[in-house]
Amino acid sequence: MRIPLSTYRLQITADFDLDAAAGILDYVTALGADWLYLSPLLAAEDGSDHGYDVVDHSTVDPVRGGPEGLLRLATAATDAGRGLLVDIVPNHVGVATPRHNAWWWDLLAGGQDSRFAEAFDVDWEAAAGRVLLPVLGDGDDELDRLEVVGDELRYFENRFPLAPGSAEDGADAVTVHSRQHYELINWRRADAELNYRRFFAVNSLAGIRVEVPWVFEESHREIVRWVRDGLVHGLRVDHPDGLADPGGYLDRLCTATGGAYVVVEKILEGREQLPANWATRGTTGYDALGDFDRILVDPAGQDALAALEARLQREAGRLEDGAVAVDWEELVHTDKRTITDKTLRAEVLRLARLVPEIADPADAIAELLACFPVYRCYLPVGIDRLQAAARLAVARRPELAPTIDLLLPVLADPGHPAAVRFQQTSGMVMAKGVEDTAYYRYGRLTSLNEVGADPSEFAIDPAEFHRRQQLRQATMPGSMTTLSTHDTKRGEDVRARIDVLSEIPAEWATTLDSLRTATPLGDAPFENLLWQAVIGAWPATPERLAAYAEKAAREAGTSTTWTDQNDTFETALRDLAAATCGNEDVAGTITGFVDRVRQAGWSNSLSAKLVQLTTSGVPDVFQGSELWETSLVDPDNRRPVDYALRRDYLARIDDGWLPAVDETGAAKLLVTARALRLRRDEPGRFFRYAPVPAFGARAGNVIAFDRGEAVTVATRLPLGLSDAGGWADTRIVLAGRPVVDLLTGTRFAGGSIRLADLLARYPAALLVTDPDLDQRASTKGGRHAQ
C-alpha cells in the first residue's frame, strides 16, 4: 500500500478544474506536499461548487475536467512523483434536479417497480406507495400550478417524469399528479413526513443503499477503475456514519481497490477510537484539529470567559438567574431533542414504524437519540454506548423506562432493521444538534466550536497533548491531521487569533460590551459569537461578514431561522457588518483590539502549523492555507486562491528571504514549505514521538517533541510570555549533537539550548541533526522538484 507523506487539498470546481490543478502541480511539488487531495469528481448537480451532490456515478464531471482532465492530471502527477487522493460520496446522491439523476428519475417514473427502488432508502408504506417530494410553495392552490408538458409534470422550473400511461386520457394536471408514484407536497412538511432517507436534513440529497451489492458495484465502478488504472492512489470516504454497515462497506472497498489507502470522514467524541475492525488507515483529521487549538488555549481564562458567557445567556433569558456557567451537556441535549422533535421528526417516526409491536415508541426513541453520547455505534461494537444512552434517558425521563426496556433489545440486535436505522440516525441527530445548532449558541471561546471537537474541553496541557499524539503514533500513524477543511466553521488562523482571548478575558469582555453598545442586536450570546468571528477574521469586508452573520444566526435559530426569517433582526445583522467599516467608533474599537492580539495570533498560527505538519499522522494543507487562512464557514472558505502570489513568495524564500511575521503571511509559507519538504524528502526522520521537556521559568510556554531525527519547538500562550518579559532562562535539552533550525538556518551546538536564542526570530523552530540540511532547505522544492 502506498501511503501519502502529506497531502494538499484542492476544491475542484468549474472555475478551478482538473487542468487548473495540473497547472499548479509544480507549485505544490515545490511547496513540499506529497499527494494532491481532491474534492469529489463525479458528475454533480449543475452549479455545485463542492461536488457532494453526485448525480451520475459513471463519469468524471465534465465541468470539472471530465475523464480526460483526470487522465492529464494523473499523468502529470505521476511524472512529478505525486499521488492523488480523491474524496468519494457513498452515502447519498443529488436529487434537486431529477432529470439529471437517471436513478432518481427512473424511481419516480416506475415507483416500486423501478429497478432503482432497491437503491434508494424509501419507506413506501408510509405514503401509500408514493415518494413524498417537498417542493410546493405555501399557497393554498399550489397544485393548480402544475402542468403536463409532453412526458413530464412541471411545477415552475421543477420537472418530474410521468408514469407510463398516466396522461394518455388527457386528464388535467392535478389528476395526472394523483396517478404518479410520487406526491408533491409543501416544503414545510418534509421534516415531519419525508419518507426517503436524506443526508442530514437536506431534502435534495437522497440516501442510497450502498450495502446492496449491485448498488455498490454500479456506484463505485468508475471510482474503482481510477484506482486499478493507477490514476488515483487513495480515497477519502465521506460520511461513513450514514451507511447501514460502514465496516462491511470498507471491507468491500478494500477488496475492490486492492487495498488502496483509505481514510474516513469520521468524527470521534472524546477518547472514542475508530473500530479496530475497519479497513481504513484512519480519519480525515478532525480529532487532531481539536488538539492543536486546545494546546494553545490558556486554561487560566476558562472561568472568566465562562462567567461572561453565563452573563450573556442570563441577559437573553436562556439561563437561570444566579447560574455561573452554561452546562454544555445540557445545551447539547436540549438542542438534540429539538432536532428529533422538529428537523428530523420524520426519521424518528420511521424508526417507530419499524417496531409496531411497541406502543407509542416515538418519544422514547427521540430521548435515546438525544442522550446518545457519540455519533453512532457499529453493533456489536459500541453496544455500551447504547446502554449508556438508555441509562441517561431513563434518568431524565423515568416515565419512559418501560418503553426503553422494550426498545433496548431490539436496538441492540445488529440484524434488526430498527437497530440499523437507529445507528444511521443517531449521527444525523448529533450533527444537526451539535455542529449546526449548539456550536452557534455557545460563545465561551468559539475557536473550540469546531467539527470533531468538544467545546466543553477548554484547554489541554503539554502532557495531555503528548499523550494523544503518542496514541495516534501507536494506533493510527496513517490517519490524517488537519487545521482547516471545507467543513471547518472558522479557518485555522481565525481560530488561532480567537485562542488569544483566553489570555485576556477581561479585556475581551470590556471590548465586547463596547461593541454591543454601539451595534446592539438584542441577542447577547450570539453577539459574543459574532464579534469573535469579526476579530478573528479581521480585516474582512462587510459583505463577507454579513454573509457569515446571516448563516450563523439562522443556524443558531435563536433570533432568526432558515424557515422563518426575522427580517428586522437580519437587517440589524447587515447594519452591524456595515458598521465595522462605516462607523468610526466601531472600526476603532475593532482595530484597537486586533492590534492587541494580532501578533499573538500570528504566533499561535505558526506554532499550530508547525506542530500539525510534524506531529504523528499524515498532515494535510487546505488550499491556500500556507498563507494566513482567515476564512469563515462555507462558502467563504471556497474563495479563489491566489497562486501567483504564493509562487512569488516561495521563490523569494528559496532565494534566502526570511520574511517577517506580518500581514503577508509569508512566514507561514516558510514554515509550511520547510516542514513539508522535510517530511517528504526525509521521511526516515519521523519514526517515533517523544516529548521534549523544557526547564526554567517559562517552561509552560513551550510545546516540544522529538520525532526521531527531527525536533519541533513551538510557543504557546504568547501574551503571557511577553508580559513575563520573555523566555528568561528557559531551555530545552537535546542530545549533545549539533543541530540546525530549518526555518532560519541557525546552528546550535545541541545539548542545552536557550529558547531565547532558538526562538529569537520566529515563535517556532524545526531542528534536525544533519549539518547539510540547512543548505538543502533552500533548494527549490527539495530533491523531488529538480
VOGU-3710 file (C-alpha; in Angstrom, 3 decimals, decimal comma):
1> mriplstyrl> 0,000/0,000/0,000  1,235/3,451/-0,896  0,635/5,917/1,942  0,998/9,681/1,450  3,603/11,541/3,460  1,419/14,653/3,263  -1,481/15,991/1,208  -2,613/19,293/-0,282  -6,413/19,668/-0,545  -7,882/21,247/-3,659
11> qitadfdlda> -11,517/22,142/-4,276  -12,142/21,096/-7,890  -14,866/23,215/-9,478  -15,925/24,535/-12,857  -13,753/27,582/-12,192  -10,794/25,564/-10,903  -10,912/22,291/-12,801  -8,557/19,337/-13,100  -6,435/21,112/-15,681  -6,097/24,065/-13,334
21> aagildyvta> -4,960/21,602/-10,683  -2,358/20,263/-13,107  -1,296/23,854/-13,673  -0,251/24,306/-10,043  1,294/20,863/-9,659  4,779/22,327/-9,911  3,959/24,789/-7,142  2,534/22,082/-4,862  5,642/19,993/-5,538  7,906/22,925/-4,746
31> lgadwlylsp> 5,925/23,575/-1,564  6,777/20,048/-0,474  3,414/18,256/-0,485  3,431/14,588/-1,415  -0,097/13,979/-2,766  -2,861/16,123/-4,145  -6,134/15,626/-2,275  -9,160/16,381/-4,460  -12,786/17,144/-3,657  -15,408/14,845/-5,268
41> llaaedgsdh> -15,002/14,411/-9,019  -18,092/12,517/-10,183  -20,749/14,408/-12,136  -22,700/16,619/-9,735  -25,659/18,988/-9,810  -25,290/21,936/-12,172  -23,548/24,796/-10,401  -22,327/22,694/-7,469  -19,072/24,107/-6,130  -18,498/21,272/-3,648
51> gydvvdhstv> -19,374/18,102/-5,578  -21,115/16,227/-2,766  -24,382/16,148/-4,734  -23,400/13,435/-7,238  -25,957/12,781/-9,984  -24,021/10,348/-12,186  -21,589/7,750/-10,835  -20,393/6,717/-14,255  -18,140/9,615/-15,192  -15,922/12,451/-14,024
61> dpvrggpegl> -17,906/15,684/-14,069  -17,400/17,369/-17,469  -17,353/20,840/-15,892  -14,587/19,708/-13,554  -12,472/18,485/-16,461  -14,044/15,160/-17,356  -12,214/11,837/-17,695  -9,650/13,430/-19,976  -8,830/16,069/-17,373  -8,318/13,410/-14,727
71> lrlataatda> -6,037/11,467/-17,033  -3,969/14,579/-17,765  -3,656/15,430/-14,081  -2,855/11,849/-13,093  -0,161/11,624/-15,768  1,385/14,902/-14,680  1,220/13,879/-11,017  2,918/10,556/-11,728  5,657/12,281/-13,700  6,225/14,630/-10,741
81> grgllvdivp> 6,274/11,800/-8,204  2,966/12,865/-6,676  -0,068/10,758/-5,758  -3,787/11,538/-5,876  -6,279/11,135/-3,034  -9,919/11,648/-4,057  -12,998/12,318/-1,948  -15,916/9,946/-2,646  -19,561/10,089/-1,539  -21,096/6,628/-0,967
91> nhvgvatprh> -23,999/7,704/1,247  -26,177/9,891/-0,959  -26,830/11,430/-4,351  -28,144/14,771/-5,573  -31,835/14,834/-6,476  -32,503/18,554/-6,695  -32,889/18,254/-10,461  -34,475/14,827/-11,062  -33,872/14,882/-14,815  -30,119/14,954/-14,194
101> nawwwdllag> -30,106/11,849/-11,988  -31,084/8,798/-14,055  -31,536/6,589/-10,984  -33,898/9,014/-9,247  -35,802/9,797/-12,458  -36,416/6,099/-13,041  -37,541/5,644/-9,451  -40,058/8,480/-9,746  -41,367/7,139/-13,051  -41,627/3,490/-12,035
111> gqdsrfaeaf> -42,101/3,582/-8,279  -41,637/0,241/-6,575  -41,385/-1,475/-9,965  -38,302/0,566/-10,841  -35,012/-1,307/-10,805  -33,699/1,528/-8,652  -36,348/1,163/-5,967  -33,869/-1,097/-4,196  -31,138/1,524/-4,454  -32,989/4,233/-2,524
121> dvdweaaagr> -33,998/4,015/1,098  -37,724/4,720/0,739  -40,467/3,783/3,195  -43,191/3,086/0,641  -45,854/2,103/3,147  -45,670/5,465/4,886  -47,240/7,301/1,930  -49,435/4,688/0,226  -46,673/3,596/-2,131  -45,552/7,077/-3,187
131> vllpvlgdgd> -42,376/9,099/-2,678  -43,114/12,408/-0,974  -41,325/15,295/-2,682  -41,320/18,548/-0,640  -41,252/21,155/-3,412  -44,579/23,020/-3,253  -44,815/26,587/-2,013  -47,068/27,927/0,735  -50,071/28,878/-1,367  -53,421/27,108/-0,978
141> deldrlevvg> -53,651/26,317/-4,683  -50,097/25,222/-5,495  -51,281/22,025/-7,205  -53,238/24,166/-9,647  -49,892/25,459/-10,906  -48,928/22,022/-12,222  -48,616/21,493/-15,958  -48,320/18,387/-18,123  -45,731/19,032/-20,810  -45,027/16,064/-23,051
151> delryfenrf> -43,985/13,172/-20,830  -43,312/15,414/-17,816  -45,168/17,003/-14,944  -43,896/20,505/-14,276  -44,115/22,876/-11,328  -42,404/26,126/-12,289  -38,814/25,051/-13,152  -39,217/21,661/-11,444  -39,651/18,736/-13,847  -40,813/15,235/-12,952
161> plapgsaedg> -41,416/12,102/-15,048  -44,859/10,701/-15,776  -45,645/7,092/-15,065  -46,286/5,217/-18,341  -49,878/5,655/-19,453  -50,801/8,131/-16,689  -51,618/11,037/-19,064  -52,908/9,361/-22,151  -56,579/10,191/-21,465  -55,927/13,937/-21,448
171> adavtvhsrq> -56,744/14,358/-17,767  -55,926/17,649/-16,056  -52,560/18,072/-14,348  -53,900/17,616/-10,819  -55,487/14,312/-11,782  -52,334/13,206/-13,578  -50,357/14,084/-10,465  -52,595/11,817/-8,394  -51,626/8,879/-10,637  -47,871/9,196/-10,097
181> hyelinwrra> -45,530/7,180/-7,912  -44,642/10,401/-6,114  -46,635/13,109/-4,402  -45,611/16,753/-4,466  -46,118/18,272/-1,015  -45,468/21,577/0,717  -41,804/22,012/1,548  -42,596/22,620/5,223  -43,910/19,067/5,602  -40,545/17,466/4,848
191> daelnyrrff> -39,107/17,408/8,360  -42,050/15,502/9,795  -43,286/13,453/6,846  -40,498/12,729/4,382  -40,318/9,015/3,568  -36,886/8,758/1,951  -33,606/8,911/3,844  -31,738/12,170/3,412  -28,260/13,426/4,136  -28,976/15,055/7,488
201> avnslagirv> -31,866/17,456/6,757  -31,028/18,203/3,127  -34,059/17,231/1,035  -32,082/17,450/-2,201  -29,632/14,720/-1,096  -31,239/11,263/-1,070  -29,541/8,348/0,675  -28,667/5,260/-1,328  -28,353/1,692/-0,067  -24,733/1,035/-0,895
211> evpwvfeesh> -24,907/-2,134/1,214  -26,784/-3,754/-1,693  -24,084/-5,462/-3,821  -25,210/-4,190/-7,203  -25,660/-0,651/-5,840  -22,092/-0,708/-4,563  -20,787/-2,118/-7,825  -22,562/0,373/-10,069  -21,925/3,398/-7,878  -18,229/2,520/-7,477
221> reivrwvrdg> -17,323/1,108/-10,891  -15,736/4,347/-12,079  -14,037/5,003/-8,747  -12,531/1,514/-8,694  -11,353/1,982/-12,278  -9,435/5,084/-11,245  -7,560/3,084/-8,642  -6,973/-0,005/-10,745  -5,734/2,063/-13,687  -3,277/3,869/-11,439
231> lvhglrvdhp> -4,913/7,272/-11,848  -5,830/7,567/-8,168  -3,887/6,131/-5,243  -6,187/6,702/-2,274  -9,757/7,515/-1,302  -11,373/9,688/1,348  -14,800/8,303/2,303  -17,372/10,975/3,058  -19,864/10,455/5,903  -19,464/6,722/6,576
241> dgladpggyl> -21,804/7,088/9,559  -24,741/7,394/7,168  -24,192/3,875/5,832  -26,096/0,842/7,063  -22,866/-1,101/7,564  -19,729/1,089/7,475  -17,392/-1,770/8,359  -18,807/-4,020/5,655  -18,603/-1,186/3,157  -14,930/-0,589/3,945
251> drlctatgga> -14,180/-4,295/3,557  -15,844/-4,276/0,153  -13,986/-1,116/-0,871  -10,681/-2,607/0,251  -11,269/-5,723/-1,842  -12,377/-3,737/-4,882  -9,372/-1,408/-4,790  -6,768/-3,989/-3,912  -6,142/-2,447/-0,504  -5,638/1,173/-1,535
261> yvvvekileg> -5,044/3,860/1,100  -8,440/4,819/2,557  -9,356/7,341/5,248  -12,813/8,074/6,599  -14,540/11,324/7,477  -15,379/10,101/10,953  -15,936/12,382/13,924  -14,742/10,857/17,182  -16,058/12,076/20,524  -13,631/12,476/23,400
271> reqlpanwat> -11,470/9,365/23,745  -13,524/7,347/21,276  -11,393/5,328/18,855  -12,162/4,012/15,399  -13,452/0,436/15,377  -10,411/-1,804/15,155  -12,072/-3,986/12,515  -12,429/-1,198/9,954  -10,353/-1,473/6,780  -9,044/2,088/6,979
281> rgttgydalg> -5,813/3,878/7,803  -7,626/6,431/9,969  -9,706/9,574/9,926  -9,523/12,796/7,938  -8,148/14,588/10,988  -10,942/16,390/12,811  -9,902/14,683/16,039  -6,367/16,016/15,683  -7,600/19,514/14,844  -9,166/19,887/18,273
291> dfdrilvdpa> -5,869/19,074/19,972  -3,968/21,751/18,085  -6,287/24,515/19,267  -6,502/23,368/22,870  -2,762/23,268/23,435  -2,753/26,980/22,527  -5,570/27,972/24,892  -4,777/29,403/28,335  -6,631/27,376/30,983  -6,460/30,376/33,309
301> gqdalaalea> -9,031/32,154/31,141  -11,701/29,475/31,456  -13,594/30,788/34,478  -13,698/34,398/33,302  -14,901/33,506/29,808  -17,438/31,097/31,262  -18,725/33,866/33,534  -19,015/36,213/30,554  -20,971/33,650/28,566  -23,236/32,985/31,557
311> rlqreagrle> -23,930/36,715/31,945  -24,893/36,996/28,296  -27,079/33,888/28,441  -28,850/35,244/31,536  -29,404/38,530/29,761  -31,050/36,624/26,916  -33,244/34,731/29,353  -31,675/31,371/28,468  -30,004/30,749/31,804  -31,437/30,947/35,295
321> dgavavdwee> -30,517/33,900/37,491  -27,530/33,036/39,603  -26,180/30,352/37,280  -22,441/30,856/36,903  -21,819/28,761/33,775  -23,605/27,215/30,840  -23,939/23,442/31,115  -22,670/22,274/27,724  -24,089/18,778/28,064  -27,496/20,161/28,952
331> lvhtdkrtit> -27,384/22,539/25,976  -26,475/19,664/23,675  -29,297/17,501/24,976  -31,809/20,311/24,557  -30,695/21,037/21,020  -30,572/17,371/20,017  -34,051/16,884/21,400  -35,249/19,864/19,368  -33,788/18,209/16,284  -35,538/14,901/16,972
341> dktlraevlr> -38,842/16,669/17,555  -38,664/19,011/14,570  -35,949/18,834/11,918  -35,573/15,036/11,950  -39,042/14,122/13,169  -39,596/12,049/10,020  -36,593/9,888/10,917  -37,920/9,284/14,427  -41,347/8,343/13,108  -39,815/5,954/10,611
351> larlvpeiad> -37,962/4,234/13,425  -41,235/3,994/15,307  -42,865/2,275/12,339  -40,123/-0,363/12,422  -41,206/-1,508/15,907  -45,001/-1,874/15,541  -45,113/-4,269/18,479  -44,147/-1,429/20,862  -46,867/1,075/21,711  -46,116/4,792/21,181
361> padaiaella> -42,319/4,429/20,975  -41,507/7,774/19,309  -40,869/9,785/22,470  -38,563/7,124/23,878  -36,709/6,789/20,583  -36,210/10,547/20,429  -34,927/10,594/24,009  -32,465/7,788/23,299  -31,191/9,673/20,263  -30,837/12,881/22,276
371> cfpvyrcylp> -28,930/11,041/25,010  -26,625/9,116/22,675  -23,056/10,096/23,699  -21,267/9,656/20,348  -22,253/9,885/16,701  -23,186/6,210/16,436  -22,289/2,652/17,340  -21,402/-0,174/14,955  -23,088/-3,163/16,506  -21,890/-5,174/18,220
381> vgidrlqaaa> -19,072/-2,634/18,590  -20,273/0,220/20,771  -23,206/-1,520/22,394  -22,015/0,031/25,673  -22,828/3,448/24,170  -26,393/2,349/23,547  -26,678/1,078/27,102  -25,265/4,340/28,443  -27,812/6,307/26,410  -30,598/4,150/27,827
391> rlavarrpel> -29,460/4,767/31,402  -29,289/8,512/30,831  -32,648/8,596/29,069  -34,320/6,767/31,964  -32,652/9,079/34,473  -34,012/12,100/32,626  -37,400/10,628/31,835  -38,296/7,856/34,315  -41,770/7,526/32,807  -40,167/6,249/29,595
401> aptidlllpv> -38,393/3,348/31,349  -40,899/0,653/30,344  -40,764/1,644/26,671  -36,969/1,911/26,713  -36,767/-1,542/28,273  -38,719/-2,877/25,304  -36,682/-0,916/22,764  -33,241/-1,799/24,074  -33,068/-5,463/22,984  -34,402/-4,500/19,541
411> ladpghpaav> -31,916/-1,668/19,072  -29,093/-3,907/20,282  -29,809/-6,577/17,668  -27,469/-5,934/14,699  -29,839/-7,723/12,334  -33,000/-5,819/13,220  -33,994/-3,071/10,735  -34,717/-0,698/13,614  -31,196/-1,190/15,002  -29,649/-0,499/11,596
421> rfqqtsgmvm> -31,773/2,583/11,140  -31,119/3,861/14,671  -27,375/3,706/14,038  -27,780/5,701/10,835  -29,965/8,253/12,581  -28,000/8,944/15,770  -25,185/10,570/13,802  -27,655/12,780/11,964  -29,086/13,975/15,269  -25,638/14,638/16,681
431> akgvedtayy> -24,516/16,576/13,613  -27,620/18,739/13,415  -27,963/19,232/17,157  -24,323/19,958/17,931  -22,396/21,100/14,848  -25,247/23,033/13,268  -27,032/24,309/16,376  -25,224/24,181/19,723  -21,965/25,410/18,180  -23,798/28,603/17,204
441> rygrltslne> -25,490/29,054/20,587  -22,400/28,793/22,772  -19,789/31,518/22,627  -17,454/30,950/25,577  -14,467/30,620/23,212  -15,598/29,956/19,671  -12,291/28,643/18,364  -13,247/25,484/20,268  -16,605/25,137/18,482  -15,163/23,119/15,648
451> vgadpsefai> -16,140/19,975/13,810  -14,958/16,935/15,705  -14,144/18,797/18,902  -15,877/19,160/22,255  -16,319/22,816/23,290  -16,681/21,753/26,918  -12,989/20,821/26,875  -11,371/24,227/27,216  -7,639/23,520/27,135  -5,104/20,727/27,416
461> dpaefhrrqq> -1,633/20,884/28,884  1,503/19,675/27,119  1,442/16,333/28,938  -2,067/15,526/27,665  -1,179/16,755/24,182  1,828/14,445/24,095  -0,263/11,502/25,320  -2,734/11,980/22,448  -0,012/12,233/19,818  1,706/9,129/21,135
471> lrqatmpgsm> -1,596/7,275/20,959  -2,041/8,326/17,327  1,501/7,262/16,535  0,890/3,867/18,105  -2,588/3,149/16,727  -3,231/5,149/13,559  0,010/6,601/12,147  -1,622/6,752/8,695  -4,503/8,890/9,959  -4,664/12,411/8,580
481> ttlsthdtkr> -4,173/15,603/10,570  -5,554/18,976/9,587  -6,115/22,564/10,667  -8,641/23,660/8,033  -11,098/21,788/5,824  -14,051/22,603/3,614  -16,219/21,861/6,688  -14,494/23,925/9,374  -16,577/26,701/10,896  -13,596/29,062/11,033
491> gedvraridv> -10,264/28,993/9,217  -7,212/27,968/11,201  -5,819/31,484/11,617  -9,190/32,864/12,688  -9,167/30,281/15,462  -5,524/30,966/16,322  -6,369/34,626/16,975  -9,532/33,808/18,918  -7,438/31,476/21,102  -5,642/34,589/22,376
501> lseipaewat> -8,838/35,762/24,093  -8,234/33,047/26,688  -5,169/35,005/27,825  -7,023/38,323/28,254  -10,657/37,526/29,078  -11,266/40,749/30,993  -10,072/42,862/28,068  -12,317/40,898/25,750  -15,338/41,398/27,994  -14,774/45,170/28,023
511> tldslrtatp> -14,307/45,276/24,249  -17,381/43,162/23,646  -19,519/45,405/25,836  -18,343/48,418/23,850  -19,150/46,778/20,513  -22,555/45,583/21,715  -23,457/49,060/22,944  -22,544/50,587/19,583  -24,375/47,972/17,467  -26,975/46,144/19,579
521> lgdapfenll> -28,730/43,105/18,160  -30,809/42,077/21,140  -29,291/38,576/21,224  -26,390/38,803/23,665  -24,902/35,282/23,308  -24,993/35,469/19,525  -23,322/38,888/19,609  -20,409/37,333/21,508  -20,053/34,623/18,867  -20,352/37,087/16,006
531> wqavigawpa> -17,865/39,620/17,342  -15,314/36,874/17,979  -15,637/35,955/14,297  -15,120/39,589/13,291  -11,998/39,913/15,431  -10,640/36,572/14,258  -11,156/37,230/10,547  -10,204/40,914/10,524  -9,696/42,584/8,104  -12,832/41,341/6,364
541> tperlaayae> -15,251/43,097/4,065  -18,763/43,946/5,283  -20,114/41,663/2,573  -18,221/38,626/3,888  -19,178/39,401/7,463  -22,843/39,899/6,574  -22,972/36,551/4,775  -21,394/34,805/7,736  -23,639/36,576/10,241  -26,780/35,556/8,365
551> kaareagtst> -25,791/31,909/8,117  -24,590/31,732/11,719  -27,746/33,405/13,048  -30,027/31,077/11,119  -28,087/28,055/12,333  -28,332/29,288/15,915  -32,069/29,687/15,443  -32,458/31,975/18,450  -33,435/35,205/16,677  -33,990/34,071/13,090
561> twtdqndtfe> -34,146/30,710/11,312  -33,786/29,206/7,861  -37,501/28,551/7,613  -38,836/31,653/9,367  -36,564/34,618/8,767  -36,791/37,600/11,098  -36,391/40,488/8,669  -35,836/43,065/11,407  -33,076/41,051/13,022  -31,393/40,202/9,729
571> talrdlaaat> -31,434/43,871/8,744  -29,675/44,601/12,028  -27,086/41,950/11,153  -26,335/43,666/7,862  -26,153/47,033/9,624  -23,673/45,597/12,114  -21,494/44,256/9,304  -21,591/47,649/7,581  -20,669/49,385/10,834  -17,358/47,510/11,018
581> cgnedvagti> -16,119/49,832/8,307  -18,678/52,630/8,226  -18,830/53,575/11,910  -15,618/55,192/13,151  -16,162/54,230/16,772  -16,892/50,612/15,921  -13,995/50,393/13,468  -11,689/51,993/16,030  -12,680/49,510/18,722  -12,119/46,605/16,330
591> tgfvdrvrqa> -8,727/47,773/15,107  -7,597/48,632/18,624  -8,360/45,166/19,927  -6,976/43,447/16,831  -3,749/45,386/17,336  -3,627/43,935/20,832  -3,991/40,296/19,731  -2,679/40,259/16,169  0,952/39,335/16,856  -0,010/36,745/19,434
601> gwsnslsakl> -2,493/35,269/16,969  0,202/35,024/14,344  2,461/33,332/16,876  -0,285/30,789/17,563  -0,750/30,282/13,835  2,892/29,489/13,177  3,073/27,211/16,200  -0,083/25,348/15,228  1,089/24,949/11,648  4,473/23,543/12,524
611> vqlttsgvpd> 3,043/21,236/15,180  0,361/19,933/12,808  2,793/19,349/9,963  5,353/17,486/12,079  3,342/15,541/14,658  2,073/11,979/14,272  -0,133/11,305/11,268  -0,379/12,408/7,633  -0,598/16,217/7,520  -2,988/17,926/5,127
621> vfqgselwet> -2,775/21,528/3,973  -6,076/23,028/2,874  -5,807/25,009/-0,346  -4,136/28,367/0,205  -3,656/27,946/3,944  0,105/28,145/3,587  -0,600/31,882/3,920  -2,996/33,280/6,526  -6,284/31,367/6,328  -8,913/33,785/7,650
631> slvdpdnrrp> -11,968/32,217/6,058  -15,230/31,720/7,884  -17,758/28,943/7,328  -18,512/27,712/3,806  -18,901/29,013/1,166  -16,429/31,658/2,393  -13,696/29,005/2,587  -14,125/28,166/-1,096  -12,924/31,536/-2,352  -10,312/31,517/-5,145
641> vdyalrrdyl> -6,678/31,115/-4,117  -4,010/33,487/-5,444  -1,322/31,028/-6,505  0,713/33,642/-8,355  1,323/35,419/-5,048  2,267/32,166/-3,350  4,660/31,242/-6,142  6,353/34,621/-5,795  6,725/34,334/-2,034  8,050/30,775/-2,273
651> ariddgwlpa> 10,614/31,764/-4,887  11,823/34,602/-2,655  12,046/32,273/0,335  14,066/29,816/-1,731  16,391/32,678/-2,640  17,117/33,249/1,045  14,324/35,565/2,228  13,402/35,121/5,870  10,113/37,011/5,953  8,926/38,934/8,966
661> vdetgaakll> 5,869/37,716/10,846  3,490/40,211/9,319  0,260/40,610/7,373  1,703/38,951/4,238  1,666/35,531/5,869  4,924/34,680/4,135  6,390/33,462/7,414  3,703/30,791/7,467  4,645/29,779/3,930  8,247/29,413/5,117
671> vtaralrlrr> 7,146/27,143/7,974  4,895/25,111/5,682  7,493/24,576/2,977  10,307/23,670/5,354  8,173/21,149/7,234  6,528/19,579/4,184  9,814/19,197/2,352  11,444/17,532/5,321  8,581/15,073/5,768  8,520/14,198/2,080
681> depgrffrya> 12,230/14,136/1,311  13,477/12,708/4,605  10,606/10,525/5,856  13,004/8,321/7,787  13,400/11,113/10,322  9,821/10,646/11,541  9,637/7,265/13,220  8,596/7,961/16,816  7,008/10,547/19,066  8,755/11,549/22,301
691> pvpafgarag> 8,043/14,645/24,427  10,931/17,058/24,850  10,783/18,657/28,306  11,542/22,296/28,971  13,166/23,703/32,094  13,032/27,182/33,535  10,653/29,968/34,449  8,598/29,855/31,232  8,620/26,095/30,607  4,829/26,180/30,379
701> nviafdrgea> 5,025/28,374/27,293  6,627/25,785/25,028  5,466/22,602/23,369  8,318/20,446/22,026  8,620/16,900/20,731  11,139/14,626/19,055  10,024/12,607/16,006  13,243/10,603/15,841  15,658/12,777/13,910  13,581/15,968/13,851
711> vtvatrlplg> 12,555/18,109/16,814  9,668/20,582/16,831  9,661/23,514/19,250  6,698/25,893/19,386  5,489/28,757/21,538  2,180/28,660/23,401  0,398/31,419/25,345  2,473/34,199/23,741  0,833/37,157/25,518  1,648/35,718/28,913
721> lsdaggwadt> 5,183/35,052/27,737  5,568/38,640/26,600  4,084/40,066/29,798  6,582/37,986/31,784  9,464/39,532/29,882  10,238/36,661/27,551  11,920/33,298/27,896  14,481/34,261/30,529  16,473/31,129/31,418  14,051/28,603/29,895
731> rivlagrpvv> 15,759/25,802/27,990  15,218/22,500/26,271  17,768/19,720/26,431  18,641/17,604/23,390  21,331/15,089/22,630  24,774/16,640/22,513  24,981/16,797/18,729  24,944/19,898/16,524  21,519/20,808/15,147  20,246/23,325/12,659
741> dlltgtrfag> 16,912/25,154/12,678  15,485/24,621/9,192  13,372/27,773/9,466  16,282/30,158/9,941  19,365/28,105/9,091  20,810/28,884/12,529  23,132/26,269/14,013  23,169/25,229/17,648  25,644/23,035/19,456  22,960/20,746/20,827
751> gsirladlla> 22,605/19,727/24,436  21,056/22,549/26,469  19,555/25,230/24,184  18,191/28,571/25,415  14,761/29,285/23,959  15,541/32,986/23,907  18,200/32,157/21,311  16,335/29,416/19,477  13,100/31,413/19,102  14,613/34,849/18,665
761> rypaallvtd> 13,238/35,310/15,131  10,204/33,029/14,889  7,947/31,565/17,583  8,693/28,048/16,327  11,715/26,026/15,246  12,313/22,778/13,377  15,607/21,192/14,394  17,475/18,434/12,581  20,849/16,867/13,221  22,080/16,648/9,636
771> pdldqrastk> 24,525/19,535/9,173  23,893/19,596/5,419  20,140/20,114/5,566  20,387/23,850/6,106  21,851/24,028/2,622  19,282/21,709/1,030  16,342/23,504/2,695  16,897/26,499/0,441  16,943/24,375/-2,710  13,700/24,895/-4,616
781> ggrhaq> 11,273/22,145/-3,739  13,933/19,812/-2,357  15,184/16,829/-4,348  11,821/15,981/-5,893  11,480/19,331/-7,654  14,729/19,152/-9,553
//
